[in-house]
Amino acid sequence: MSRQAPAEGWKGWDEYAPFYDWENAQTVARRDVAFWTRLARAQEGRILELGCGTGRLTVPVARTGARVVGIDRSQAMLARGRRRLRRARLSNASVLLGDIRHLPFRRRSGFSLVMAPYGMLQSLTRERDLRAVIASVHDVLPRGGLFVVDLVPDLPRWDEYERRESLSGARGRGTTLTLIETVRQDAARKLTIFDHEYVERRGRQRRVHRFSLTFRTLSVPQMRRRLEAGGFTIRAALGDHLGGPWDDR
């Protein structure tokens, strides 16, 4: 029997798009926004955001006055990001459909900062894809440019569980959402899979939306080694969004 290939990390995000902002408002909320906006204010060149999605960070970063370009693979997520930008009336920000393994920009394109927020690079489930992204970012950044990577806390410490009601609440007028979540791990491949079941209720109507998201376990030292192998010099490894020190605990 042949071994099944790991799930592609980009799968599931189109299905996640209608629920992403609702869920994150109750989990990560705005805890990382100040970190990215502080970095943005310190830049003189353009900013590139990898995996910009619904514009959760694109809009506040653009409101600092920075010129921001976001790129994402999910049309459904980008549609929401474009609506968000239109509502904010920001002419200094744009988002585009693209593959971060092959960034559609010339070498040394004038970006002073490339952002990879909220565990974005952990959606790359294959080593060759991560290497390709690091090489592509290295190509577009000029000497002295910053590549800032945010990693989700160490995934092996997360307990596996099945059909747990993780979140519940209102969305808009007359609609309630309930997230029922299963977390399972593929230890051999160092993958964590989140099986999402969103139950949407509006009056007597009930709809169920099911999809899975797959993330790769990468610790700070592991990511550091990969960045250094890709030609980057590590200037800092931080333990939180306030700039606190990192350690392996």
C-alpha positions as a printed Julia matrix, in Angstrom:
249×3 Matrix{Float64}:
   0.0    0.0    0.0
   1.42   3.42  -0.92
   1.71   6.08   1.72
  -0.83   8.87   1.35
   0.62  12.32   0.67
   0.04  14.93   3.38
  -2.83  17.35   2.85
  -1.92  20.56   1.08
  -1.97  23.41   3.57
  -3.88  25.72   1.24
  -6.88  23.4    1.11
  -9.9   24.38   3.18
  -9.29  28.13   3.18
 -11.97  28.95   0.59
 -14.48  27.14   2.82
 -13.06  28.9    5.9
 -13.48  32.39   4.39
 -17.06  33.08   5.62
 -16.08  32.17   9.2
 -12.48  33.37   9.52
 -13.12  36.88  10.84
 -15.9   35.75  13.16
 -13.65  33.1   14.72
 -10.58  35.3   15.0
 -12.52  38.12  16.64
 -13.04  35.69  19.52
  -9.56  34.14  19.58
  -6.54  36.11  18.34
  -8.73  39.25  18.07
  -6.39  42.24  17.65
  -3.54  41.01  19.84
  -0.98  41.09  17.01
  -2.15  44.27  15.25
  -0.04  46.7   17.27
   3.08  44.6   16.62
   2.66  44.8   12.84
   1.63  48.44  12.77
   4.71  49.41  14.81
   6.89  47.62  12.27
   5.04  49.27   9.39
   5.6   52.78  10.75
   9.34  52.15  10.84
   9.54  51.28   7.12
  10.29  53.57   4.21
   9.66  51.11   1.37
   6.63  49.04   0.47
   5.34  46.2    2.62
   4.4   42.76   1.33
   1.99  40.64   3.37
   2.02  36.9    2.68
  -1.34  35.19   3.16
  -3.24  38.47   3.53
  -6.62  36.69   3.37
  -9.55  38.85   4.49
  -7.37  41.9    5.17
  -7.47  41.52   8.95
  -3.95  42.99   9.14
  -3.73  44.63   5.71
  -6.15  47.41   6.63
  -4.63  48.49   9.98
  -1.12  48.32   8.49
  -2.22  50.48   5.56
  -3.8   52.98   7.96
  -0.29  53.77   9.24
   0.35  55.32   5.81
   2.52  52.44   4.61
   2.17  51.16   1.05
   0.98  47.59   1.37
   0.61  44.76  -1.12
  -1.11  41.58   0.06
  -0.98  38.22  -1.7
  -3.06  35.12  -1.11
  -4.02  31.91  -2.88
  -7.69  31.88  -1.83
 -10.11  33.78  -4.07
 -12.81  33.59  -1.41
 -10.57  35.11   1.27
  -9.36  37.82  -1.12
 -12.92  38.78  -2.07
 -13.52  39.66   1.56
 -10.19  41.47   1.77
 -11.05  43.61  -1.26
 -14.42  44.55   0.25
 -12.68  45.52   3.46
 -10.23  47.74   1.59
 -13.04  49.41  -0.36
 -14.93  50.16   2.84
 -11.78  51.61   4.4
 -11.13  53.75   1.27
  -7.42  53.05   1.34
  -5.64  53.83  -1.92
  -2.22  52.8   -0.54
  -3.11  49.09  -0.24
  -3.92  46.37  -2.75
  -4.32  42.6   -2.69
  -3.69  40.07  -5.43
  -4.13  36.4   -6.17
  -0.82  34.57  -6.28
   1.44  31.77  -5.14
   3.92  32.79  -2.44
   6.32  30.08  -3.63
   6.79  32.13  -6.79
   6.22  35.78  -5.92
   5.21  37.8   -9.0
   7.68  40.64  -8.43
  11.07  41.58  -9.84
  14.22  40.96  -7.85
  14.88  43.59  -5.19
  11.41  45.04  -5.75
  11.59  47.84  -3.2
   9.87  46.06  -0.33
  11.41  46.97   2.99
   9.32  44.46   4.97
   7.78  41.09   4.14
   5.21  39.93   6.72
   4.34  36.28   7.38
   1.83  36.65  10.22
  -0.08  34.25  12.46
   1.59  30.94  11.63
   1.12  31.53   7.92
   4.26  29.64   6.92
   3.07  26.62   8.91
   0.44  26.06   6.23
   3.28  24.9    4.0
   3.11  21.17   4.71
   6.06  20.18   2.5
   9.68  21.14   3.1
  10.29  22.0   -0.55
   7.43  24.51  -0.49
   8.85  26.26   2.56
  12.28  26.42   0.93
  10.7   27.88  -2.2
   8.94  30.62  -0.21
  12.1   31.56   1.68
  14.04  31.75  -1.61
  11.31  33.82  -3.26
  11.19  36.3   -0.37
  14.99  36.53  -0.4
  14.85  37.45  -4.09
  12.36  40.32  -3.71
  13.91  41.89  -0.59
  16.8   44.32  -0.99
  19.82  44.08   1.29
  18.77  45.19   4.77
  15.1   44.35   4.18
  13.15  42.56   6.91
  11.37  39.22   6.72
   9.27  38.86   9.89
   7.74  35.46  10.65
   5.11  34.8   13.32
   4.84  31.17  14.49
   1.88  29.62  16.25
   2.93  28.12  19.62
   4.52  24.69  19.52
   1.8   22.44  18.07
   2.86  19.07  19.58
   1.79  20.39  22.98
  -1.79  20.72  21.78
  -4.02  17.88  22.96
  -5.96  15.84  20.45
  -9.7   15.95  20.98
 -12.87  15.05  19.1
 -16.0   17.09  18.4
 -15.48  19.74  21.01
 -17.73  22.8   20.91
 -15.05  25.48  20.75
 -17.02  28.65  20.02
 -20.63  29.76  19.81
 -22.28  33.12  19.33
 -24.18  35.53  17.12
 -23.09  36.62  13.69
 -25.01  39.56  12.34
 -28.76  39.77  12.77
 -30.64  36.59  13.48
 -27.78  34.18  12.77
 -25.85  32.1   15.28
 -22.75  30.04  14.65
 -21.34  27.1   16.58
 -17.89  25.71  15.9
 -17.47  22.0   16.64
 -13.81  21.1   16.29
 -11.71  17.96  16.16
  -7.91  18.14  16.45
  -5.78  15.21  15.32
  -2.09  14.82  14.64
   0.11  13.0   12.2
   3.22  12.66  14.36
   5.32  11.03  11.64
   4.82  13.99   9.32
   4.62  16.55  12.16
   1.23  17.78  11.01
  -1.76  18.96  13.01
  -5.18  18.74  11.36
  -8.16  20.78  12.48
 -11.51  19.34  11.36
 -14.01  22.19  11.52
 -17.78  21.83  11.59
 -19.65  25.12  11.58
 -23.35  24.89  12.42
 -25.19  27.94  11.12
 -28.69  28.63  12.46
 -31.11  31.26  11.22
 -34.6   30.85  12.57
 -35.6   27.28  11.81
 -32.97  26.89   9.14
 -29.84  24.93   9.96
 -26.8   24.49   7.71
 -23.62  22.56   8.44
 -20.28  23.49   6.85
 -17.39  21.01   7.14
 -13.76  21.46   6.12
 -10.26  20.7    7.4
  -7.13  22.82   7.81
  -3.65  21.3    8.04
  -0.63  22.93   9.68
   2.97  21.85   9.99
   4.83  21.88  13.28
   7.8   24.24  13.16
   9.6   25.45  16.27
  11.54  28.71  16.49
  14.96  26.96  16.24
  13.78  24.93  13.24
  12.54  28.04  11.44
  15.71  29.89  12.35
  17.87  27.21  10.72
  15.78  27.29   7.55
  15.96  31.07   7.29
  19.71  31.1    7.81
  20.13  28.39   5.16
  18.09  30.62   2.83
  20.5   33.53   3.2
  18.89  35.5    6.03
  20.6   36.83   9.16
  18.48  36.54  12.31
  18.25  39.91  14.04
  15.81  38.9   16.79
  13.72  36.01  18.09
  10.85  37.31  20.22
   8.6   35.48  22.64
   5.48  37.62  22.22
   3.99  40.53  20.3
   5.25  42.99  22.93
   8.88  42.18  22.12
   9.54  39.95  25.12
  12.4   37.45  25.0
  11.91  33.99  23.53
  12.97  30.8   25.27
  12.19  27.15  24.64
   9.6   26.92  27.39
